[in-house]
Amino acid sequence: MDLHPFSNIMSPTDIWFGPGSAGRIAEACQELHLDRVLLVADRYLVSSGSIRVVTDRLDHAGITYHVLSEFHPSPAVSEVEAACDVMRDHQLQGVIGFGGGSSLDVAKAVAMLQTNPLPVNQYAGMYKVPRKSAPLILIATTAGTGSEVSIGSILKDDVTHVKLGIQSKHILADISIADPELTISMPPALTAYTGMDALTHGIEGYVSRFGNDVLRLLQREGIRLISGSLRTAVFNGKDIQARQNVMMGSMLVGWAMASSRLGACHAMAYPVEAKHTAAHGEVNAALLPAVMRFNALGDLPRFRELAELLGEPVEGLSDRQAAFRGVEAVETLSADIGIQRLGALGVTEDELPEMADIAVNYERLMVANPRKVSFEDAMQIYRDAM
C-alpha cells in the first residue's frame, strides 16, 4: 500500500474547547438550525444527572430532545440500527453525542444512517461512507478517545463480536465540544485508563508509517501534555489545569489520528475486549509498553524522540538506549497510576492463539505499524503484557 506523501488533516467544522464550553450546547443547535434532536448518552450519565449540563440548556432554549441511553459500553451494530427507528418515530433532525467513546461512536453511526442506507457493516473500513451524515454535535466528557474530533466509529458485530471500525470524513462532527470541567468528576481509575488510551493514540500515531511532519506537530504536543499531567489528573482530580492539559492532549492526538492511523496496540486490544469486560483504554494501557518494546527496533530515531517527549534525559545515549528509555517511562507511568497487566484483566494463556490470529488480520491497523507483526510476534507481545 502506498504511503501518503502529503499532509492531510481531517477536522470537524468547528471545535469549541475550554472550561464552560459545554454550556453553549443550545447555541450549537441553533447554529445548525436544530430544534428536535437525539441526545445519545450512556446510562451512568443519565442516572447520575450529569446529562443535565446539556438538557437544562436545551430545555431553556425550547429545543426538543429524545434521550438514547440503551447501549452497551462496547456498542453493538444492532443497537445503532435500532436507534434509527427512534430518529424516524420522533422526526428528529440531528444528533448530539454526550459522553465518552461509546456514546460518541453511537452518535456518529446513528447520524450516518440518516443519510446512508442500512446495514451498518457495509461501511466498515476506510472511506466507505458515501454521503455526509445528519447534523452532528459531539461533547466529550472524558479525556481519552479523542472521538469528538476523529473520523472513526467503533462498533461490535453482533454475531462475531469482532470490533468494526468505520472511518470516514463524512461522520466528522459539525461542532465538537471539549470542556475539561466535565472531567473533574471522573474517578481516578477512569482518569488513568482513558488518559493512557489518549497517550496510546499519540504514540501509535507518532510512529505510524502514515505519519507526516504536520501530524507530528499535534502528536508531539499531545504526548507532552498527557504524559506531563496525567499523574496529577489521576491523584488530584480537581486540578483544572491538569484536567485541561490531558483533555487538550487527547483532542490533539485524536485530531491527528484520522490521518496517521493507529497500529498494533489497538489491533491487539480489540480481540481482548471482545472476550473480556475490560474497558478499551484499560486494555490499550496494559499492552502499550510491550508493543512499544517490539516496535522500537523498527524506528529507533523516532522512538528516541518519543523518550524526550516523555521527559526522559537522553543526551549521550545511543538511539537504541534512548528508545528503550521511552518504553521504561511508559511502564513507570502505568505503574504509578495503577494500570493492571493483561493477566489481571482475566486474559489466560490458552486464549492467546485465537486473539493473536484475529489481531494480525486487522490490516487497517497493522499496515501502519512500524514493524510487521507475525502471529508469533503477536503471541510474544501478549505474553510480555501478561
N, C-alpha and C positions, 0 to 999 in steps of 0.2 A: 504494500500500500504506500502511495506517495505521501510524503510529509508536506505539511503546509509551509511554504517559504515566506508567507506574508503574515502581518499582524492582523488579527481578526478578533474583535471583542463584541459579543452579542449582549445587549443590555435592555432592561426594562425601559419603557418610555420615560418614566420619572422615578427617581429614588429619593425618598424622604427619610433622612437619618437624623437621629438625635433625641434627647430626652423630651418627652411630651408629644412626639410626632404621631403616636397612635391616636391621640385626641383629635386629630384632624380627619378622621375617617369619613365624617359626613361631607366635609369639603371634597374629599377624594371622590365620593359617589357623585356629588354634584358636578364635578369636573368631567366625569364620564357620562353624565345625563342618566344616572340610575336612580330610580325610586322604588324598585322591587328587586331584592337580591337574595341569593342563597348565601347563608353565613355558615361556613364549614369550620367547626372547632371540635376538638376531642372531648370525651365525656368529662374528664377532670376539669378542663377549663370552664365547662358549663356548670358542673356541680359545685365547684369552688367559688363561683361568682366572678371569676377573673374575666369572663366574657363581657361583663358589664362595662368595661372600658370601651367596648365597641357599641353594645346595644343601647346604652344610655344616650350616646351621641346620635345614634340612628333614630331613636325614639324622639329626641328633642327636635330633630330635623324633619320628622314626619316621613322617614324612609321605611317602607315595609320590608320585613326580612323573615325568612324561614330558616331555623337553625337545623343543621345536619350534623349529628354527633355519633351516629350509629356506624362506626367503622373501627377496625382493629388497629393496634399500633403498627402492624405491618399490613396496610390496607390491601384488600383483595380486589381483583378486577370486577367481580360480581357486585361489590359494594359501590363501586363507582358507577357501574351501569345502572344500578337501581336508583341512584341519585338523579339520573336523567328524568325519571318519572316525576320526581318531586319538582324539578325545574318546570316541566311541562304542566303539571297539575296546578301549580301556583302561578303560572305565567310570569316567571322571574326573568329578569333581563340580563343579569350578570352575577358574578361570584366573588365573595370575599373569603379568603383563606386566613384563619387566625390560629396560630399555634406553632408547633414545631414541624419537623419534616413531614410527618404523616398527614397532618391537616393540610399543609400546603401542597403536597403531592396529590391528594384527593381533589382539592380545589382546582388545580391545574387540569387534571384529567376530566373533571366534570365540565369545566369551561370549554375544553377542547371538543367534547362530544356535542356541544350545542351547535357547532358549525361543521362537524365532520361525522360521518355515519359510524354506527356500531359495525363490528365489535372492536373493543379496545386493542386486542392483541395484534391487529394488523399494523399498529403504529409503533410497535416495539422495535428499537434500533435507532439509527441515526437519520434524522431529517425525513421521516416518512409521513409527517402530518401535512396535508396539502393546503389547509386553509387556517387563517388566523382564528384563534378561539374567541369566544364571547368575552365581553369586558371583564377584566380580572384585576382584583386588588389583593395583594398578599402582605400580611402583617406577621412578622416573626416574633415569637415570644421566647425563643431560646437562641443562644449564640453557638451554633454548631453546624447546621446543614448548609447554610447559605442558599437554601431553596428559594428564598424570597427574590433572589436575583439570578437564579440559574435557569437553564433551558430544560431541566430534567424533571421527570415524574417517575418514581419507582413504585411499582405495584407487584403484588404476588399473584401468580397464576393459581386459580382455584383448584386445578387438578394436579399439576406437578409440584406446586408450592415453590417453584423457581421464581426468583425476582426478575421482573421485566423492566427494562429501562427505556422510557420514551424520551428521546432527545430531539427537540425541535425549537427553533426560534419562534414558532407560531404559538407556543404555550408560555412565552415570557409574560410576566405581569405588565399591565399598563401602568400601574402605580405600585411600587414596592416601598413598604414602610418598615424601618428597623429602629425600634425605640428601646434603648438599654434599660430604661426604668422598668420595662416589663420583665426583665430577667432577675431583678433584685430578689423576688420571692422564690427563685429556683433553689431547691435543696443542694447541698454540697455534692452529692453523688451525681445528680443530673448535670450540674455545672461542670463536673470533672469530665464525664464521658462525652457530653456534647462539645466541650472545648477541645477535647482530643480528636473528635471527629473533624472539627474545623482544621486542626493542625494537620491531620492526615490529608485533607483536601489540599492544603498549601504545599506540603512536602511532596505528595504524589504529582501535583501539577508542576512543581518546580523542576522535577527531574524527568518529566514526561518527554517522550520523543516528539510530541506535537507542540512543545513549548516554543516561545519566542521571547525576545527582549521586552516587548511591551507587556505581555502577560506576567513576566517575571518581576516587573516593577510592582505590580499589585501583590504578587505572591510573597516577595521579599518583605514588604511592609506588613502583610498579614501574618506571616510566620513570626516576625519580630514582636508584633503586638500581642499575639496569642501566647507565645512561649514566655514573654516577659511579664504577663499579667494574670495568667491562669491560676497560679497558686493563690494569689491574693483574692481572686474572684471566688475560689473554692472555700477558702478559710475565713474570709472577711467579706461575705456576700453583699453587705450594704455599701461597700466601697464603689461608688458610682463611676469613678474614673477607671477602675479595673474592669468593671462591667462594660463600660463603653469601649475600652480598648479591645476586649475579647470579641464583642459584637462587631466592631468595625473590622477587626481582622478576619472574622468569619465571613463578613459580607464581601471583603476584598478578594479572598481566595475563592469564594463561591462564584463571584462575578467572572474571574479568570477561568474557572473550572469548565465553563461551557465550551471553550475553545481548546484548552490544553488537555482536557480529559484527565482521567484518573488511571490507576494501574492495578498491580497485583494485590495490594492490600484490600481494595474494595471487591475485586473478583473473588478473593478467598473468604471475605466476610459473608457474602451473600449465602453460600450453602450452609454456613454455621447458623445464620439467622433463620433459615428455612427449617432447621431441625430443633432449634432451641429458642427459648423465650427472651434471650438477652437482647438488649437494645442495639441498634445499628452502631452507634458511636462506641458503645462498650466493646463490641467485637472488633471494630477497627482499631481501637486503642490497644487491645490485647495482642493484635497481630503486628502493629506498626513497627516495633523495634526489630522483630525477626525479618520482616520484609525489607526493611532498610539495610540490615546486615547483609542480606542476599544481594540487594540491588547496588550497594556501594561500589563493588568492583566493576560494575558496568559503566560508571561515570565518576571516577574519583575526584576530578576537579570540581564538578557540580556539588558533590557531597561535602567537599571541603568548604564551599560557600555556605552550605546548609549549617555546618558546625558553627561558623561565625555568626550566622543569623540567630542561632540558638544560644548565643552568648558564650561560646567556648573559645578560650585562647588557643590559637593555632600557629602563632608565629614560631618559626624554627622547626615545625613539624613537616614531615613528608605529606604528600597528598593522601596517601593511604592512612597514615596515623591520624591526620586531621579528620578524614572522612568518618573513621570509626569513633572519634570523639563525639561527633554528632549523634551517632547511634546511642552512645552512652548517655548523652544529655537527655534524649527522649526516654530512655529507660529510667533515669533518675526522676524526671518529671512525673512519669507514670506512677512510679513507686510512691513519690511524695503525696500524690493526690488520691491514692487508694485504688488504682486500676488493677483489676484481677487478671490472672493469666487464663488461657483458654480452658485448662482443666477445671478451674474453679467455676467456670460458666457451664459446666456439665458435659463438655466435649470429651469423648473417650477415644482411645487408640483405634478401636475397631471401626469407628465412623470415618476415619481419615481417608481411606482409599476412595470411597464414594464422593466425599467432599472435594478431594483433590481432582478427581475426574471432572466434576462439574466446573470447578474453578478454572482449570486450564482451557476450557472451552468457552469462557466468556471473552470472545475475541474483541468485542467493543472496548473492553478494558485492558486486556492483556497486550493488545497491539501497541499501546502507548508506553508500556513498561520499559525501563532502560535495559533490562535483561530478559531474554526469552526464558519462560518458566516451563519446564517439562513436568510431567506427572511426578517424577522422582523428586524434582526440586520442590514442588508444592508439598509433597509429603514431609520433606525435611523442614520446610518453613513452619508447617503446622506443628511438628514435633518441637521445634525450637520455641514456639509460642506456648506450649503446654505448661 
